[in-house]
Amino acid sequence: MTVAQSSRNLSDTTAANKLLATGQKLLFMGKPDSAALYLEKSSFNFRRANQLKRALQVQTKLVESLWRSYQLSRALKLGKKLLKDAEKYKYPEVTLEALLNLGYIRTENGDYDLAIDRFKQALTKNLARANRLATLANLGLGRVHFLKDQYKLALENFKKGLKLSKTVFGERHSVVAQALLNLGIFYTNQGSYSLAQKNCDLALGIAKATFGEESILVADIYVSIANIYRDKRSLEKSLEYYSQSLIIYQKITEKNNPKPAYCYLGMGDVYKQQDEFDKSREYYNKALTIFQYSIGDYHPVVVECYLGLANLAFLRNDYGLALDYYNKVLDINYDLRGEYNKSSSNAYNNIAAIYYYGKTEYVTARSNFQKSLDSDRILYGNKHPNVANAFYNISQTYNEQGRRETALEYLQRALTASITDFNDENIYVNPPLRNYYVENDLFHFLKLKAKILQAGFEKDGNADLKGLKIALDTYYLCDTLVEKIRQTHTSEKDKIALGKDAAKLYKAAVSASYNLYKFTDKYNIDQLGKGLDITKTKKSFLKDMFYFSEKNKGAVLSQSLVHSKAKAFGGIPDSLLAIEDSLSKKIAELKLEIAAKPDSVTELMYRQKLFNAHREYDDIIKYFETHFPKYYELKHNLGVAPIDSIRQLLDDSTAIVSYFTTPEKIFMVVVTKNDLLVNSANKEYRFDKYVIGVRKGILYRRKNFYAKYAYKLYKQLFPGKLPTYLKHLIIIPDGELSTIPFEALITDKNYAGKSFQELPYLIKKYQVSYAFSANLLYQTFLQHKNDQKKNKPKREYVALAPVFDDKKVAGMSIKTKATLKLMDSAVSDTSSVTRGVLLSGEYVSPLKATEEEVKDILKEFDKYNKAGEVHTHLKANEAFVKNGGLSNTRYIHIATHGFVNEETPELSGLLLAQDSTINEDGILYSGEIYNLKLSSDLVTLSACETGLGKISKGEGVIGLSRALLYAGTKNIMVSLWKVADHSTSLLMMDFYEELLKHPKESQIEALHKSKQDMIASSNYAAPYYWSPFILIGK
C-alpha cells in the first residue's frame, strides 16, 4: 500500500513538472490563457502528491496567468486565498509572490491605494534584496504612481526597476524590455518624445529578439510608439502602428483581453484629429465596450473613452452631451485619483472650451482654464506641455476681450513653460528654437503671439511699426518650426495636413510684410532701427512677402524634389539606391491596393505588408542619414531659392506673376529680370462666383456669360499695369485660380457683341504658362540641367495611344471597371466625343482620333530626322511604361483617357491598353508615376482634366502634373477639363509642327501660336477648344 502510494506520488509529480514547464513557457511567451490551463492541472497534481508548498508555488504562476489574461475576479479570489494559505503554512516566498500578484490585480482593477499597499508589503518582506520580486514590485509601483499621476514617484520606481532588471535578468531580457517600455510611456506623458522614442526602440529590439513579431509585449510597444506619433501629429504613421498592434492582439489574445481596446482608443484620437468624426466615435465606442466588458466601468481607461466621446460631442457643437461626459469624467476621477489628475485637468480644459467657443463666455471659460492650469502645475511643475497649453488657452480668452497686453503676457508664460531653459517674460523677446517639448505647440504659441502683435498694429491706426516687425520676425520662427515638423513626418498626408495649418501662418505673414512695405516711410522708419535706408528696407519687406507667398505653395513637392536630389548627389552607392527605389515602388503599390478598398481580409494582409515595408524604408533612410553626410546636408537644405537665383530663369520679356489670396485681399507679386513689384486689390465678395462663372461659361460655350465673368476676374487679378516690355507671364495661381486658364481672361470692357474670334483675350497680349511655385520652377529646371549633363535623351519622341476602338481589346478587368465606373462623370453635352467619357457600356470609350494624332506627329519628327516611336492599341500598355519605355526621351506624348480622384489623389490616373496577357491593371496611377525615371523636356497628357486634382491649402493642386514633375520632366502640358477628341488632335499636331519648324522657339511660344491659330479659325475659336491645355513650365 505504501509502495503504491509512493509510485502514484512519483507519477503525479512527474506529470505536474511537465505541466508546469509547459505552463511557464506559455506564460513567458505571452500566452497566459493557455498557460492557465496547464498551471491549474500542475497545481492539482502537486496537491494530490501531497506537495503542498510546490502546489502553492505553482498557484502563484496560475494567479499571474489569470490576471495577465484579464480573468480578474477569479485571479483576485484565488490570490487572496493563496496569501492566506501561504501565511498559514509559513511559506515566505509564496507570501511575497502572492502580495506581488495582488498588487498587479489591484492595479488592473483600478484599486490603486490597495495596489500600492500590496507592493510595499512585498518590498518590506523582501528585505531590500535585489531579486526578481524587487524588480517587478518596483515596476508595479511605478505603474500605479503613474496612473495616479504621481509622476516623481513613478519615475523613481521605473528607474529603480530598470536598474534591478538589468542586474537580475541581464541586459537583453524581456523584463528589461518592459522596464524600458514603462520609461517610454512616462516620457511620452511628459512631452519628452525623443527620450520616449529611444526607450521604446530599445524595448522593441529586445522584445523582437526574444519573442519575434507576434507577441503581446511587441504589440504593447507598438501602441506606445503610436501614441508618440499621435501626440507629435504624425497621424498616418501613428495609425500604422495602432493597426499593426491590433493585428497582433487579435491573433494571440482572447475575447476578454482589453488590449485591442487601447488600439481603438488611440485610433479614435487620431481620427478625431483628422476631422473624421464618425470614424472616431466608432472607435471610441469599440474601446469603451471592450473596457467595460473586461475591467468594468470604474477605471481610468474607461474615463479616457468618455473624455474622447466628450471631445467629439464638443466638436459637433453638442455642448449638453459634452458637459454630461465631462462631469462624468470628473466624478469618476475624483474617486480614483483625487482632485488633481490628468484626465480631470483635460475635462476642465474642455469645459472651458465650451464656454469659450460655444457660448463666448470668456470669464467662465478662463475660470475653468485656470482650474486646469492649477491642476497641471501641481502634477508637472512649471515646465510641461500641459502647463504651456493652459497658459495659451487663458491668453486666448484675454485676446478675445481685447486685452492684448495681458494676452501677450500669458502667451509669454506659455513659451517659458514649453522650453526647458527659457525664462524671459518680456513679451517682445522671442525664445531660441531649442530644448522645447512639442514643436506643434510652440508653433501655435508663436503664431498667436505674432497675430496679436499684428492686430495691435492694425487696430491702433497703423502706429506700432515696431510691434508689426516683431510679428514678422515671429512668423519667421514659426516658419522654421513648420520645416522642422515637416521633416519629422514621413506620410504625405500628414505633411499636407501640416500645410493647411501653415497656410494660415503664411497668409498672415504676407499681410504683415505688405503692411510694413506700404506703411514704412521717412517719418516712422526709426521705429525699426536707427540709420536704416528706406529704399532697401522697403525692398526687403517685398522680399519677405515673396518668400512667404512661396512657402505657401508646393512645399511638400519641393521637399520631395530636394530628397530626390539628395539621393542622386549624396554619394550613396547605386546598390543601396536600388534597394530604396525597390521599397518605394513596393510601398506605392501597396498603398494603391489599400486605396482601392479590397475586402477586409485582403486589406489586413496589405496593411501588414505596408507596415513592414515602411519600417524597412525608415531603416534605410536612417542608414543614409548616418553614413552619408552629403545626403543628410542636401536633404535638409529646404530653403526657398533667392530671388536673384530665380531671375536666372527669366529673360528680359518674361515675368513670374505669383498670386496670393486671403479672405479680404488679392496680392500679385511680379518678379522680372531686374525688378520686384507688388499690386493688391480688395477681394470682391463674389470673387469665387467669378471663378466658377468663367469655367462654366467656357465649358458650356455661353459667350456673353463667360465674357462677363472673365472680364470681372481680369480686373481683380490684374489690379495694376504690368511693364510694357513683358511678353511672357509665368502664372503661379493660388487655390481655385488653378482651375482656370488665365489666357482666356477678357482684358477690355468693350467685349459685347464680339464673336469668339474677336474677343480681347489675355492671350492676345501675352504668352502664358504656369508653375506650382517659383521655387519649384527653379528646382525643376536646375535638376533637369544636371540630368541632361549626365544623360542626353536617346529618342526625341515617344507616344502612347491605346485608342480603345476594338472591342476585343477594349474590355476591362473587374478591378479596372470598378475604378472607372466610380470616376466616369461625363458632361451632359455629348454632341462630340470627349476624352473624359471613360466608359461606353462595358467597354472603354474609343478615341479614334488619337491614333492619327500620334502618327501624324511622328511624321513631323521624321521630317526633321528626329528619332521617334509610337505605341498604339495593345502596345500602349502599362508594362512598357513601368519597364522604362519613356526614359531618355525628350518629348513624351500620351493620348488617352485621364481621370482625377480628388478624394484620393494617388488614384488619379491615365488609362492604358487593357492587355490581359501582362500582369498590370491597365491604369497608370498618379502614385505609380512618382516612381518613373524621366528626364524629358516635355510630357504632354492629351487627355481630359489632367491638370486638375485635389486643391490643398498650402500645397496647391495634387494630381498627375505634380507626379510628373517629381518623376523628372521639365515641362508638362495638361488639360483643365474634358477635351473634345478631334479639336485636341488638331491643336496637338499644330503645336508639334510649330515646335519642330522653329527649333529656337520655346514650347510656350509654339503653344501660344497654335492657340492663336485656333482662335482665328471659324470652328474652334471658342475657349472651350483652345484654352483647356496649359503648359506648366516655361
MARVOKOL-181811 format. One record per residue (C-alpha): residue in one letter; x, y, z. Coordinates in pm, whole numbers, plus 50000, padded with zeros to 5 digits. Last residue first. Layout:
<sites>
AXYZ/...
</sites>
This chain:
<sites>
K508345779043070/G506905752643297/I503345740343333/L501835744942989/I498075747442963/F495575728342753/P491975737942830/S492205770842634/W491885760742269/Y488585742042235/Y486355755542514/P487915789642454/A485645793542148/A487575799741823/Y487385763241715/N485155762141408/S485835795841242/S489585795741276/A491485826241410/I491125813841769/M492575780341662/D495595797441504/Q496155818041821/K496145785742020/S498825771141796/K500875803041819/H500805802542200/L501635765442211/A504745771141997/E505825801342202/I505235781842523/Q507375753142393/S510265776842333/E511265787541983/K514795781041862/P513695748941691/H511185767141466/K509715740541235/L509865714441512/L507845734241768/E505365747241511/E504665712141380/Y504455699641736/F501825725541830/D499795721541508/M499575684141563/M498495688841921/L495885715241844/L494355694241566/S494255663441788/T492535682842064/S489955695841816/H489075660041720/D488765644742070/A486985672742254/V488515678942596/K487135672242941/W488545699843158/L491745716743275/S494155699443038/V497845691743069/M501115701242900/I504105694643123/N507575709743131/K510885698443283/T510085661843349/G511735642643630/A509335618843807/Y508645646144064/L507315669143794/L505235640443657/A503615634043997/R502645670744031/S501075670143686/L499015639543777/G497295654144083/I497675674844396/V496865710944308/G498135736644557/E500205729644866/G499395754845137/K495695748045121/S495045716444921/I493355716144583/K492695679844486/G493355674544119/L493215692143786/G495755694743507/T494895660243370/E491275671043323/C490895651242999/A493675636042793/S496495647142566/L498945644642850/T502025660842701/V505335654642875/L508055679342783/D511815683542812/S512135648042940/S514395632943203/L512055606143337/K512565578843596/L509105566443696/N508355561244066/Y506115591644108/I504045579443811/E502895549644019/G501075570944278/S499475590543994/Y498045558243863/L498905542443530/I495815521243470/G495945489543259/D495625465243552/E499095450243518/N500445414443500/I500505412143122/T498365389942894/S495095407342991/D496045438442796/Q493665467142872/A495745493442697/L496325524742904/L494015546543115/L495775575243286/G495345580843657/S494065597143971/L494185570944247/E497075588844421/P494735618644459/T492345600144694/E489285622344747/E490025643644442/N490185613644208/V491025627243864/F490645608543537/G492545605143211/H491545589242884/T494215586342618/A496835604442414/I500215602742590/H503055622842433/I506605622042564/Y509165646042416/R512895644142504/T513105606842578/N515785590342792/S513165570442986/L509675565042847/G509905527242799/G511495522743141/N509865489843240/K506995508243408/V505915524643082/F506045493042871/A504255473543147/E501415498843147/N500455493442784/A500455512842462/K501445481542267/L497875468442299/H496475496942086/T499175521741984/H502865526642056/V504635553141851/E508375557941809/G510735586841749/A514145595841617/K514475630541470/N515295633941100/Y513335666841063/K510585651240852/D510645620741076/F509625642941372/E506705656741169/K505735621441067/L505695611841435/I503155639541500/D500955624641228/K501245590841398/V500295604141740/E497225622741613/E496065595641369/E495895571341658/T494295597141888/A491405604941655/K489755571441726/L489335576542100/P487085547042191/S485035546642515/V486315518142734/Y483895489142726/E481055475642938/G478645502642822/S480745530542678/L483015540942961/L485565568143023/V483805598842894/G486555624842952/R488495622842629/T485485637542456/V483485625942155/S481135652942035/S477465661042091/T477705645842438/D476795677142633/S475755663542973/V479335662443089/A480735627943161/S481325616843517/D483185583543499/M485315580543814/L483365554444009/K482635534643695/L486315536843611/T487535520543931/A485005492343920/K485855485143557/T489575484743631/K489115459443912/I486845437043708/S489395437043427/M488355456643125/G487395450742764/A488875473242499/V490975446642325/K488295426142152/K486025456542149/D488405473541906/D488485511641913/F490235515242250/V492745540842107/P495625528942336/A497685559042222/L501245561942354/A503895584542202/V507695585342222/Y509645614242068/E513225626742054/R514955594842149/K518345589042313/P517985618442551/K521345631142685/N522265616543021/K524665631743278/K524635668143167/Q520935663843089/D520255653543446/N522005684043593/K520055707943371/H516835689643455/Q517525693443826/L518145730943787/F515005734543574/T512865716143826/Q514345733144132/Y513845767943980/L510255760743883/L509665745744227/N510955777744391/A508845799344162/S505775779744267/F503315755044112/A504145769243771/Y502145781843471/S502505793943113/V501025824042934/Q502205841642618/Y500895876742643/K498685903242483/K496405883042252/I496475855242514/L494735879142754/Y491665875942532/P490085906342369/L487165888442193/E487235889741813/Q487365852641728/F484675844241984/S482455870041815/K482015905041951/G478665919742050/A479775929642399/Y483525928242464/N484195965042525/K485255960242889/D488735950342782/T491115923642911/I488945892242889/L490535862243064/A491165831942839/E494945833242883/F494385828943258/P493165793143207/I491035784743515/T491205756843774/S494415767843950/L492635800044050/E490785777944298/G493755779044537/D496565802544436/P497955806344085/I501615809543987/I501445824443638/I504545825943419/L503815856243200/H505515861142863/K505585892942657/L506685919242909/Y508225951842783/T505155972542877/P505645967343250/L502385954643408/K499595978243498/G497835973843830/P494775954943953/F495395924743728/L493625896543913/Q490515915744015/K490045933243683/Y490665900443499/L488015883243710/K485385908743613/Y486415904943245/A486195866843251/Y482875869543436/K481155889843164/A482925871442882/Y481675837243003/F478025847743032/N478175865142695/K479795835542520/R477895806242665/R480175778442538/Y479035753642805/L482555746442930/I483795782142880/G480885798643062/K481035772743338/R484735778443398/V484495816443388/G481395816843609/I483035794643871/V485945818943901/Y483635849243908/K481455832344172/D484515828444394/F485105866044370/R481545875044466/Y482625892544790/E485115913344597/K488695909344716/N490355942544783/A493185945644536/S496945943244563/N499945950244347/V503585941844409/L506745946744206/L510225931344207/D512635942643937/N515565933143718/K514735901243532/T511095903643639/V509275891743952/V505665903143991/V503825897444319/M500015899444299/F498105900744625/I494355895444645/K492675907644962/E489945901045220/P489615863145257/T493315859945166/T494705853844820/F498275850444699/Y499155852344334/S502605849744175/V503335865943840/I506745854543716/A507885877643442/T509385872943096/S510485899542844/D514075904542962/D514755867343002/L513925848143316/L515365815943462/Q518345834243615/R515785855643797/I515075826244028/S518665827844156/D518375865244226/I515065859244402/P516715835144646/A515615798544624/V513365789544917/G515205769845184/L514945732345228/N518545720945272/H517775691445500/K518075665145228/L521235680945086/E523095680145419/Y521935644845504/Y522965631945160/K526365648845194/P526825632945538/F526375597345405/H526575571445682/T524005583045938/E521485599245706/F521655570545454/Y521245544845734/K518215563345872/I516785563045519/I517415525345501/D515715519145835/D512665540445758/Y512255521345430/E512395487945609/R509835500745861/H507635512945576/A507815479145401/N506835461145723/F503815483445776/L502845480545410/K502965442545427/Q500785442545738/R498385467045572/Y498195445745258/M497245414545457/L494615433445653/E493185447545330/T492895412445189/V490935400845494/S488715431945494/D487745430545125/P489595454744894/K489165492744912/A491145505044604/A493145527144843/I494605495645003/E495895482444669/L497185516844574/K499055519944903/L500585485444846/E501845495344502/A503355527944626/I505085509944915/K506575484044678/K507775511044442/S509475530044722/L511005497444854/S512505489744513/D513895525044486/E515485523044830/I517065489344742/A518325503144409/L519745533444590/L521735509444809/S523275491944507/D523875525144333/P526175536444615/I525135568244803/G527345598744742/G524595623644822/F524125636044464/A521215614944339/K519695606944677/A519925643244788/K518365654544459/S515365631844516/H515085644944871/V515055680644742/L512375670744492/S510275655744772/Q510695687144985/S509535708444692/L506515685844647/V505645690945014/A506145728644994/G504105733044676/K502855767844751/N502505786145082/K506265789445125/E506355809344801/S503995836144934/F506095837345250/Y509255844345050/F507575869244816/M506345889645112/D509725888745278/K511285900044951/L508835929044943/F509795937045302/S513455938045195/K512525962944922/K511025985945187/T514215984445393/K516475989945093/T514556020844989/I514286034345347/D517966030645433/L518136023845807/G520146047346029/K518486038546360/G516146009246395/L512585998046316/Q510856026546498/D513306049646316/I511406041745995/N508436062146119/Y508686096145946/K510746085345645/D508146059545549/T507096023745633/F503386019945569/K503236000045244/Y506245977445286/L505445970245651/N501815964445553/Y502865940545275/S505135920645504/A502375917645767/S499835906945504/V502215880645365/A502905868245721/A499175864745795/K498635844245480/Y501745824045556/L500555814845905/K497115804745784/A498745782845517/A500905766145785/D497895748845937/K496825735845594/G500425726445515/L500525704645826/A497655684445679/I499725681845359/K502695668145552/D500475643445735/K499005630845406/E502495628745255/S503495604645531/T507075606245660/H506605634845904/T509625645346114/Q510985668145840/R507625685845819/I507865694446188/K511275710646145/E510065729245837/V507005742246020/L509215752146313/T511355774046088/D508195790245952/C507015797746304/L510325815046375/Y509865835346056/Y506365844546172/T507935857646493/D510195880846294/L507085893846114/A505295899646446/I508405917446578/K508185939946270/L504495946446342/G505285955646702/K507935980246583/L505515995946334/D503016003546610/A501096032346451/N498986015346184/G495836030946334/D495986012146663/K493775983946541/E496095973846254/F499315974746455/G497725957246752/A496355930646519/Q499915923346407/L501115919746767/I498165896746841/K498815875646529/A502525873046604/K501805859946954/L499165836346816/K501685821746569/L504315818646843/F502005798147065/H500755777046771/F504285768046657/L505365760647014/D502505735947044/N503395718346717/E507065715946814/V506345699147147/Y508825699847436/Y511375727047362/N515125724747414/R515905746347110/L514235772946898/P515575803447082/P512765822447252/N511255855347138/V511555887647336/Y508925914847295/I506675899747564/N509425902247825/E508845871648046/D512285856447981/N512525821248129/F513845798947851/D515825768047957/T513245739847943/I511055754547670/S507255749447680/A506645766848014/T508595797847903/L506545799847583/A503235796047766/R504375823348007/Q504995845747707/L501495837847589/Y500145848047928/E501885881947898/L500715885747537/A497085880847642/T497545906547918/E498785932147665/R496075923147413/R493085928147642/G490585929347354/Q488185905147521/E489035878447264/N492725883447345/Y492075878047715/T490345845047644/Q493145834347407/S495805840547671/I493985817047909/N494255789947645/Y497965796047595/F498645794747970/A496845761047984/N498785749047680/A502105756947849/V501065738148163/N500075708147951/P503365709147759/H505415709648083/K507715733048274/N506135749148581/G505595717548788/Y504015685848646/L501115674648866/I500665705549083/R501215727948781/D498725707548578/S495995710148842/D496345747748875/L496365751748495/S493185730948452/K491465751148723/Q492665782848545/F491175770648215/N487915766048406/S487925801848534/R489005814548191/A485985798648025/T483685814148282/V485245848348212/Y485185842747836/E481525834247797/T481635831447416/K478985803847439/G480295776747208/Y483905786547158/Y484995799047501/Y482265783947721/I482695750247551/A486475754247559/A486325758847937/I484575725347968/N487425712047754/N490145724647987/Y488245713348294/A487975678348138/N491655677848045/S492585686648404/S490245659448522/S492025634848293/K495485644648419/N494815643748790/Y494355667249084/E491255661349294/G491825625049389/R492805596349164/L490015570749155/D487225588349344/Y487905622249187/N488415605748851/I484965590448845/D483225623448921/L485365644948691/V484965621448394/K481185620048445/N481165658048453/Y482995658348119/Y480535633347968/D477465653548069/L479175685647953/A479765670547607/L476165659247580/G474955694547652/Y477555710347424/D476545691647108/N478605715246890/R480005686046684/L483485693846817/F482065693247172/A480395659647115/L483725646346987/N485535659647291/A483005642647520/L483435609747332/G487195611847384/L486795620247753/Y484355591547799/C486905568147642/E489675581847867/V487445576148171/V487085539848066/V490875538548064/P490935552648419/H488645525148558/Y485185522648713/D483065508548437/G484345472848439/I487635455948354/S486885432348063/Y483365440847943/Q483585477948022/F486975480147850/I485715461947541/T482595483547504/L484545515847564/A487175507347302/K484555499847038/N482715531647135/Y485865552347092/Y486475535546755/E483005543146617/R483145578746751/S486405584946567/K485065570546243/D482065593646260/F484315623246347/E486825620946066/D488255655346147/Q491855642246116/Q492425650046485/K489315629846570/Y490575601546352/V493795601146552/D492085601146894/G489725573146790/M492745553846666/G494295557047012/L491165543447181/Y490825515446925/C494425505046985/Y493945505147364/A490775484847308/P492805457247142/K494495450647481/P491225446047673/N491505407847695/N488095391647745/K487945378847385/E491255360347399/T494595373447282/I497015360047017/K495795369146669/Q493625398946760/Y496485413846962/I498915411146670/I496535427346420/L495765454846670/S499475461746717/Q499855465646341/S496845488446314/Y497995510646601/Y501455513146445/E500105522546102/L497635547146255/S500515565646424/K502365567746093/E499285583645941/L498935607846232/S502415622146257/R500735647246487/K503525646646750/D500995633547004/R499835606746760/Y503445597646675/I504225591847043/N500985572847097/A501785550046803/I505165542646962/S503325532747280/V500915510547089/Y503845494446906/I505475487147242/D502345469247364/A502245449347037/V505855438047092/L505005428447450/I501905409247343/S503865388447096/E503745383046720/E506905399446587/G509535376146736/F509625366647102/T513125373547236/A514785392746953/K511505411446893/A511215420847261/I514865431847295/G514795454446987/L511375467847081/A512505478047427/L515465497447285/D513155514547033/C510645522947308/N513375538247525/K514705560047242/Q511205570247132/A510295582147482/L513585600847518/S512955618247184/Y509345624647282/S509915642947609/G506285655147631/Q505955643447992/N503345617147904/T505595604147629/Y508445602847884/F506395580048110/I505295556747830/G508905552847716/L510005547248076/N507455519148111/L508675504847779/L512245503947911/A511085484148215/Q509125460147992/A512185454947771/V514285448248081/V511695422448186/S512035406847837/H515745400547899/R518565415547692/E520675433647957/G520725405848220/F517975392248446/V518845403648799/T521225432548737/K519465445248424/S516065442248590/L517325459948905/K518445490648711/L515185491948514/G513075487948829/K514975515849007/K514405538648707/F510685529848695/N510325534049073/E511895568649080/L509975579148767/A506655569048922/L507405587549246/K508025619749055/Y505005613748833/Q502235608949084/D499545609948813/K497635581648988/L498275560048679/F501975568748704/H502055560149075/V500445526748993/R502915520048710/G505925528648922/L504695505849199/G504425477048953/L507925483348816/N509255484549171/A507395452549263/L508665435248948/T512315442949022/A512105435849396/L510425402349321/R513055391949069/N515925399049303/A518005426449463/R517195420349831/A515925450250031/L514285427950297/N511725410850067/K509115414750343/T509225452550302/L509145450249922/A506085427349929/Q504285449550180/K505065479649957/F503585462349651/R500445452649846/D499875487849985/I500425503949646/A497815480749493/L495345488149773/D495755525349703/Y495355519549329/D492175498949319/G491805504248941/N491075467548877/E494295463448676/T496285478848962/R494515457049221/I495495426149021/Y499105438348993/G499425443849368/L497655410949435/N500265393349223/L503135408849419/L501495400349751/A501065364049641/E504675362349521/L505925375149859/T503695350850053/V504875322049832/E508475330249925/P507525333150295/Y505875298550319/K504565299150678/Y501705274050643/K499075299550747/E500845328550574/A500995309650248/D497405297550283/K496075332950339/L498095346950050/L496825319149821/K493245325149926/K493585362149840/G495165354049504/L492475328249420/K489695353549468/L491605381549295/A492565359748996/R488985347348960/S487675382748952/L490505394748724/Q490335369648443/Y492265395948250/S494635371648073/R497555386648268/W495415384648580/L494845347348528/S498415339048424/E499735356048738/V497285336748955/L498455304248793/K502105313648846/T501425319349217/Q499455286749211/V502585268149106/Q504245279049431/L501125268049619/A501345233349469/R505065231149547/K504385240449909/L501565215049928/Q503485185149790/N500975158449895/A501135141449552/R497505151149500/R498465186549581/F501255185449318/N498815171349063/F496275199449127/S498985225949092/S500065211248758/K496485209648631/E495995246548715/L499325255348556/Y498485237848229/L495125255548183/A496495289348299/A499295288248039/S496765287247755/D495175319747868/P498555334847961/K500055333047611/G502795359247631/M505785336747551/F506795336647920/L503325324148018/L503455296947754/K506895285547878/Q505735285948239/G502675264948153/T504725239547957/A507255235748239/L504475233248498/L502655206248301/K505865186048278/N506545191348649/A502995180848739/A503215149448528/T506415139148704/T504945147949043/D501755128148980/S503765097448873/L506015099949176/N503015103649403/R501395073249238/S504515052449297/S504695063549659/Q501055054049719/A501595020249557/V504695013949771/T502845023750086/M500005000050000/
</sites>
